[in-house]
Amino acid sequence: MRIDEIIASSEEPIFSFEFFPPSTDEGEKNLREAMAALQDLKPAFASVTYGAGGSTGTRTLEITKWLKSELGIESMAHLTCVGASVDQLRTRLDKLREAGIDNVLALRGDPPAGQANWQPHPEGLSYSAELVELLRAEYDFGIGSACHPEVHPQASDPLSDLQHLKAKVEAGAEFLITQLFYDNEAYFRFVDAARFAGITVPILPGIMPITNAAQIKRITGQCGATIPAGLLAELEKRADDPESVAEFGVAYASLQCAELLAHGVPGIHFYTLNRSPATRAILSALKLLNPGAVTQPLGS
């Protein structure tokens, strides 16, 4: 089922998970265990990321198929323009269609490791809006794309960032998922600005529970997200106690999600980092706080 249809037909906020394809067989085994552990939460969908330059493209397809065919979870494959000609993109899309996948998250993608600046393939696409156009013209996938509440790191300013986002929506993107953020006000301001600009599609907030202080500093540094001063101070207090960091991260994300739900978001997309405990704990807390906000039964 197409994700835009899932969102439109749901009377309550949905929730979903993101996974990434590991580069080793052992990592894939751990990932499959995490996905199976989250299966009983019955998410609306799960997405699988795509490696730069197609480095994990085969695993993306395999895991996306497994999610849908064996776990019964509606799935979405990420697809980037990095290192691919238009014909190669069509080949990948054909394989997804043949596998029964109904949804694609269309992204430009980040430069491969060791490449400082974005360089499109000579026979490829330069922008995610072009990939959305290809999808809309030649395929019948549900089409999602990404957005940045705190402005894309390579955007010259917020206005131009919104203009690029609007171009993706006008090209055919039917829903958006935000980059991670830790200040809900940034999300609320961004949605207000997007609506003022004429962007009307659902905007799902992306939440990454903090389980490791050093890791989250690295991730936010790469994607341009900020860590509020108060949150950073609490993490610093727990710097020598990883278990305390993880417990606090779950508590913070639970409060963050509760506020988002109270403001009427269409759903929440969890960046799981291929782990299940934090997401399970947060969703269990949300169920207790607001049973109507989580429509599916939760596991123990």
N, C-alpha and C positions, 0 to 999 in steps of 0.2 A: 504494500500500500504506500502511496506517496505521502511524504511527511507533511506537506502542506495540507493534505486532506485530513491527516491525523490531528493536526493542530486545530483545524477548522471545526472538526466534528466533536472534539472533546469539550465537555462541559466544565471540566476542572483543569488546572494547570498540569501539563505533562512533565515528565522528567526523562532524561536520556543520559547515555554514557559515551565517553570517547576512549578508545584504546589505540595503541600504536603497535605495528608489527615488529616484534623483536628480530634481531639479526642472527640469533642462534636457535638451535632446536630446543635447548634447555629453556631459553627465554620464552619460546612459543609454548612449551609445556606449562610454564608458570602462568602465562597469559590465559591459556584455555581454562586453567583451574580458577583464575580470578573471574573470568566471564561466567563460568558455570556457577560460581558462588553468588554472583549477582543476578542470575537468571530468575530466581524466585521473587525478585523485586518487580518483575514484569515491566521493564521500562518501555516507553513508547517506541523508542528506537535506540540503536547504538551505531556509532560511526567508527571508522577505521582509517587512520591517517596514512599518508603516502610519503615515502622517503624522497629526499631531494635527488633529482636526476633519475628517478625511477628505481632507486636502490632497494626498495622493499615492495615494488609493485606486485610481484607474484604473490608474496605473502599477504598483501592487502586483499587481493582477490580471494585467496584461499580462506582467510579469516572472515571476510565479509560473507562469503557463501556459507561457512560453517555456522555463523551466527543465525542466519536466516533458516537454513535447511535443517540443522540439527537442534539448535536451541529454540527455534521458533521466535526469534527476536527480529523485528523489522530492522534492516541494516542499511547503512549509507556508506559508500566508498568515497574517500577524498580523492581528488584528482588535481594535479598541478600541471602547469605549462612547462616546467623545468626540464630542459634537455630532451624535449620531444617535438618531432615534426607534427603537423596536423594529421598526416596519415597515421602516425604512431598513436596519437590521441584517439583517432577513430577506432583503431584496432583494440585499444584498451576498453573503449566504451562498448564496442561490439561484444567483447568477452563478458563485460558486466551484464549487458542485456541478455546474452545467452545463458548466463548463470541465474537469471531471474531476479537480479537486483533492480530495485525501482527508484533508487535515490542516489544522487551524486552531489558532493560538496565541491563546487568549482572554485579553485584557488589559483593565483599566479604562482605561488610557491617561493621559498627562499633560495638564494644561491647555494650551490653545493659547497661543502667544506673546502676551504682553500680559495674560494672565489669571492672576492670582496664585493663586487657589484653585480647586480642583476644583468644577465645577458640572455636574450631570447635565442632559441634555436633558429638557425637561418631559415628554416621552413616551418617555423612554429608560430606561436602566439606570444604577444608581449604583455597582455593584460588579462586579468580574470574576466572582465566584461566580454572579451572576445571568446573566451571559453564558454561562457554562459550563452552567447549568441550561437555558437556551434551546437551546443546541447539543445537549445530551443528549436533550432532550424531542422535538425536531423534526427532527434531522438525524443522519446516520451518519458524521460526521467523526471522525478520530482527534483527541483534544482534549489540547492541552498548555497549560501556564500558567507564569507566572514566579514566582520566589522570590528572596529577598534574604539571603545568608549573613550580612550585617552589619546586618540589620534594615532594613525599608523606611523611607526618610527621613520619611514621614508617620505611621509607627506610633508609638504612645505608649510601647511597650516590647516586648521580644522575645516575651513570652508572648502578648500580643494579636496580634502579627504572626503567630505560629504558629497561633493560633486562626483567623485569617482564611485562612491557607493551608490549614488542614485543612478549612475550609468549602468551598474550591474543589475539593479532592480528593473530598470527600463528594458534591459536586454532580456530579462526573463527570470531572474532570481525570485523565488517565491517565499523564502524565509531567510533570516540571517541568524548567525550565532556569533556572539561577541568573543573577543579575546578575553582572557582571564582578567579580573579586576578585584581589588580589595576595598574599594570605596564605593558604596552603593550610590552615593550622590553623583559620581562620575557616570554611572549607567543611566540614572534618571535624567541628568542634563543631556546626555547623548541622545536618548530616545526623544526628548522634547525637541532637540535640534533637528533630528531626522524627520520627525513628523512635520515640523515647520517647513522643511525642505521638500516635502511632498512624498516622503518615503513611508508607505503605509503597510508594508508587509510585517508579519510577526518578527520580533527581535528577541531571541532567546538569550538570556544572560549565561555566560560561561563561567563556572565556578571550579576552582582548583583548591581543594582542601590542603592546608599546609601540613606536611608531615616531616619536613626536613628544612631547617632554617637556611643552611648554606645553599641547598638546591633551589629554594624559592627565590633567593636573592639573585642567583644566576639566571633563572628563567625570566624573572621580571626585568632584569637588566637587558636581556636579549629582545624582549617583545615590547618594551616601552611602558609597561605597567608600573604603577607606583605602589609602594607599601606605606600606608599612613603612619605618621610618626608614632602614634600610640601603639599600633600593632607592632611596629618595628621594636619599640622599647620592650614590649612584653616578650618578644622573641629573643631579644638580647639577654633578658633576665634568665632565660631558660637555655642559653647557648650550650651549657655543659650537661644538659639533661635531655637527650633526644626523645625519651618517652614523654616527658612533660611538654615538649614542643608539639608532638603529635596530638596529645590530648587537648592542648590549647587550640591547635589548628582545627580540630573537629568542632570544638565549642564555638570558635569564631565563625566558621563556615555555617554552622547551624543557625546562629543569630543572623548572619548575612542573608541566608536563604529565607528565613522566616520574615524578615523585613521585605524582601523582594516579593514574596508571595502576598504579603499584606497590601502591597502596592499594585497587585493585579497583573503580574508578569504572566505571559502565556505558558511558561514552563521554565525549567532549569536544566542546563546541560552540564554534566559533571566531567571534568578532566580527571580521569581516574589514575593516570600514570601506571596503568596495568595492575592496580591493587584494589582489593575489595573492602577491607575493614573500615576505612574512613567513610566511604560513601554509604555503606550499610548503616553505620552509626548515625550519620546525619539524617538519612531518610527515616530511620526509626524515631529520632527525636522530632522530626517534622510531623510524623504521623501522630505522635502524642500531643503536640502543640495544636495541630489543626488537622483533624482526621479528613476533612473534605479536601484538603490540598493535595493529598496523595490518594489517587483513586484506586490503585491496585493493592491487593493484600501484601503485607510485608512479611518476610521470613523472620525467623528467630534471630 
